[in-house]
Amino acid sequence: MRAVIQRVSHASVTIEGVVKANIGKGLLVLLGIEDADSQEDIDWLAGKIARLRIFSDENDLMNLSINDVSGDMIVVSQFTLFAATKKGNRPSYIRAARPETAIPLYESFVETIRKEIKGNVQTGEFGADMKVELLNDGPTTILIDTKNKE
């Protein structure tokens, strides 16, 4: 499981002209899922994201978590995080989980992160053509792969 975590001043997801998700201060999480992922990956990643101290404290040091700042979150499925680009110029997505595997894991991640953070957790729509808009605060962007925990 891979996640790109972006600290945002605001973010939104629009599908077919309709705003599906909209937050102010918080995190936009792009989530990629592969066949090898499990509930163990979900639990570890959700806990890690909830505890990430990437918000500024009163001394302007990244010392606060999303819960400390009462931030909200948008989670968007993003199979392209598993793009293989070693050969040729057209990315291969062979490592990305197929929908029958990815959808239940994505939904489980969303439910797990909702238990981890105090703020509102909104989502995109799995498989939809989404327009994701954000104002990256910092910019602060963190990449986490559950297969590289150490």
C-alpha positions in Angstrom: 0.0 0.0 0.0 1.3 3.4 -0.9 0.1 6.8 0.2 1.0 10.3 -0.9 0.1 12.5 2.0 -0.3 16.2 1.3 -0.8 18.9 4.0 -3.4 21.2 2.6 -5.0 24.6 3.3 -8.0 23.3 1.4 -8.8 20.5 -1.0 -11.7 19.2 -3.0 -12.8 16.3 -5.3 -15.2 17.0 -8.2 -16.9 14.2 -10.2 -18.9 15.1 -13.3 -19.1 18.7 -12.2 -20.4 17.9 -8.7 -18.2 18.5 -5.6 -18.0 15.1 -3.8 -15.5 16.2 -1.1 -14.4 19.5 0.3 -12.1 20.3 3.2 -10.2 23.2 4.7 -7.1 22.6 6.7 -6.1 19.0 6.8 -4.6 16.2 4.7 -5.3 14.9 1.2 -4.3 11.2 1.0 -3.8 9.6 -2.4 -4.0 5.8 -1.7 -2.6 3.1 -4.0 -3.4 -0.6 -3.3 -1.6 -3.7 -4.6 -2.6 -7.4 -4.3 -0.2 -8.1 -1.5 -1.9 -5.6 0.8 -3.8 -6.7 3.9 -5.6 -5.4 7.0 -2.2 -5.3 8.7 -1.0 -2.7 6.1 -4.2 -0.7 6.6 -3.9 -0.6 10.3 -0.2 0.3 10.2 -0.7 3.0 7.6 -3.8 4.6 9.1 -2.1 4.8 12.5 1.0 6.3 10.9 -0.9 8.9 9.0 -3.0 9.9 12.0 0.2 10.3 14.2 2.3 12.1 11.5 3.5 15.4 13.0 3.6 17.5 9.9 1.5 20.6 11.1 3.3 23.6 12.6 3.2 24.4 16.3 3.4 27.9 17.8 7.1 28.0 17.1 6.6 27.1 13.4 8.0 23.6 13.9 6.3 20.6 12.3 5.3 19.1 15.6 1.5 18.6 15.5 -0.6 15.8 14.0 -3.9 16.1 12.2 -5.7 15.5 15.5 -3.8 18.2 17.2 -5.0 20.8 14.7 -8.5 19.4 14.3 -7.9 18.9 10.6 -10.1 17.0 8.1 -9.0 14.5 5.4 -9.9 13.4 1.9 -8.9 9.9 0.8 -8.7 9.3 -2.9 -8.0 5.9 -4.5 -5.0 6.2 -6.9 -3.9 3.1 -8.7 -1.3 5.1 -10.7 0.9 5.1 -7.6 2.0 1.6 -8.6 3.0 2.7 -12.2 6.0 0.7 -13.4 8.1 3.0 -15.7 11.3 1.0 -16.1 10.5 -0.2 -19.7 9.3 2.0 -22.4 7.3 5.2 -22.1 3.9 3.9 -21.3 3.4 3.1 -17.6 2.3 -0.4 -16.6 -0.1 -0.9 -13.7 0.4 -4.6 -13.3 1.1 -4.2 -9.6 -2.0 -2.3 -8.8 -4.8 -4.4 -7.3 -7.8 -5.1 -9.5 -11.1 -3.6 -8.3 -12.4 -6.8 -6.7 -9.4 -6.7 -4.4 -8.8 -2.9 -4.1 -12.3 -1.7 -3.4 -12.8 -3.7 -0.1 -9.3 -2.7 1.0 -9.9 1.0 0.2 -13.2 0.9 2.1 -11.5 -0.7 5.0 -8.8 1.9 5.0 -11.4 4.7 5.0 -13.2 3.1 8.0 -10.0 2.6 9.9 -8.7 6.1 9.4 -12.2 7.5 10.5 -11.5 5.7 13.8 -8.0 7.2 14.0 -8.7 10.9 13.5 -11.1 13.3 15.1 -11.9 15.3 12.0 -14.2 14.6 9.1 -13.0 12.0 6.6 -14.3 12.4 3.1 -13.6 10.4 -0.1 -13.5 10.5 -3.8 -15.2 7.7 -5.7 -13.3 4.5 -6.6 -12.8 4.3 -10.3 -14.4 7.6 -11.2 -12.8 10.3 -13.3 -12.1 12.8 -10.5 -10.8 16.3 -10.5 -8.7 16.8 -7.4 -8.0 20.4 -6.4 -5.7 21.4 -3.6 -3.6 24.1 -2.1 -0.6 22.3 -0.7 0.5 24.0 2.5 4.2 24.2 2.8 4.5 22.5 0.3 4.5 19.4 2.5 4.2 16.1 0.7 5.1 12.7 2.3 5.3 9.3 0.6 4.7 6.2 2.7 4.9 2.6 1.4 3.8 -0.1 3.8 6.4 -2.5 2.3 9.2 -0.2 3.4 8.4 0.2 7.1 12.0 0.1 8.3 
